[in-house]
Amino acid sequence: MAVQRLRAWLEAQRADAAYLTDPVSIAYLTGFRTDPHERLLALVLRGDRAVLVVPGLEEERAAAAAPGCPVRAWRDGDDPWAVVGGALGSARRLAVEKAHLSLAAWERLREVAGQPETVDAGAELRRLRARKSAAEIERLERAARLTDQVTGRIVAELEAGRTELEAAAAIDRHVAATGGRLSIATAVQSGPNSSQPHLGPGERRLARGDLVLMDFGVASGGYCADTTRTVVVGEPDARQAELHALVLAAHDAAVAAVRPGVTAAEVDEAARSVIRDAGLAERFIHRVGHGLGLEVHEDPSLDPGGATVLEEGMVVTIEPGVYLPGWGGVRIEDDVVVDASGGRLLTHADRALRPAG
């Protein structure tokens, strides 16, 4: 159980308590997930006690989602730090998530906790989340299956004349029809726009002969899938087919490299070497992939030179791409779980450069 593993870490760090504020960490440890906006949300761990501090409008939902964790609610107009102080007490050594805790919040926290020294729990929580349980992998498998369904539907209906925004809206409708939600803001980039990996959809209309790059995913049961497919409106020309075949070969090499014990750098290099050998190393401008789970981007990061060692139970994307400014780009992305025997694909939608529509 995640809370028990975190408690063992706290004991090893000689921390008296933990004050955790990242909503994703809280969801991972308790099952309750929300966006508190500007309101204070926290999980307090001390000894064998856990207290969930929530805004009053979340009290009922929090109690239902985290039945084993006492909930302490505060209402607008109250001082939430008084609730935190009551749950936390004083601490000589306190674990916090430094990357999430603002300076203003830290100043108030020091007042109610008795000026403790701190230890950063953020890295440990990311490490715990990186290795998925069987139940988490089942949720990721479902999210991937639903994402594959959406892929098939949108590829079948793309046509010339539709704007990128219209195509993205159609993807979003298909995601909603699965009963899931968007795991990431949907990207649709056509023609020369596809050379910019993070360009959002715009008013450009799809035209015959365009490459169309689509990056999206379904989140189901709190867990995220993430996929990219590149298709053509009409028949692909020779240059499009050649570039797509190159990226697919790089994708397949990286998937084949995934297994317990290899480093992030080795997986990245498996794809990068294929593209380098084709003389396009400078046009592969990002890492080969990232972790998936409660967030669509989480550990491990499959960076060039990355020293992270893959472990059984990790789930990552594999998404090499080649981008030619002014012409277009190709990216192919799938979700892969690290099994004892290697990498097992979770997403299976057609990767071929087939005509859309």
Phi, psi and omega in degrees: 000138187299318182297320180295320178294322178292321179298322177298321178293317179300319179296318180294332179272359182059035178271135179285330186198170175229141175236106188246137189230350179288122182303330179288320175299318180296319177298318181298320185274335186238338186092354180260123180233133177204163169256108185281357184056234183274356184276155182283130174227133182205153170244125179252125176244130177212117184060233179260014179260147172224133179230130178259116180261119187226155170299149185303326182288353178254001190301311184295316182292322179296318180297324180287322184280332183233068188296337181270005185237117178303139181251132174242115184257150173232148183253157176306132184101337175281167172265106182296336181290336173294322177293317178300314180300320178294324180282327189267314188071194180273155180212135175280326182223120189236130176272130178224170174259096189298326182289344183252340186273120179285161178297320180298317179293323180296321180297319177290321180298319179300322180296316185277340184258001175083037175058053183283160163278160186240157169229142184274118178268353186301312182296321179294319178296320177296322179294316179298317183291335185295327179263114186274146172283170178300321180294321178294319180295323176300319179292321177293323176298318179295316178300320179294318179299317180294322178296320175301320178299316180296320179302311180300320183291316184287323179297324182290338187246356177297142179205158178299144178100337178280139179282162175301319179297321179294319178295319178296320178297324178295318176301315181298322177294320179294322177299314179299324181293339177284346186090359177263194176226170178292132175270342183203153176298127185293132177248131171227119183231126186241152177055225181296339177297336183288356176276356181248100191304328184247023177283129179284165179293147181225202185274358180299135179269137177296138179234157178300136182092353180286138158288141176231117180257126182234124182234120185197178176188159176257137169255130182223131181061026179088353185249145195252139165252161184207122182219155172225134172230145177241125181232179180233140172277106187094199183275137178290147174270179187296320181293319177297316181296321180294316181293319179297318179298323178296313181295321178296322177295320177295318176303310183295324178295320179291318177301318180294335181279345184287124175189161178300139176099343178274157179269162174303320180299321181293321178292316178300316183294329178301319176283317187296325181294325178297315181288323177298316182297337177271003177081018184239028183303322183286351182257003170256100199250015179213172177298165182277345180175182184207167178285159178230150176176234175295335173244155181281340173233111176210182180292150001273155175262125183268074185271154167301128181080001183294134184267354181302133179263127180290141180234154177302134181100347174287149177232128186225161167266153169237117189211064175293155178207155174231131188230123182246104184306135179083348181244306180151183182212164179227130171224142177230123186230132175226162179258134189226132174260139178277109177261170179302327184267355181146212179260129180246123181291136173261326177262139187227005182302151184310129179261357184292153176276073182263156179298138174283159177089000000 
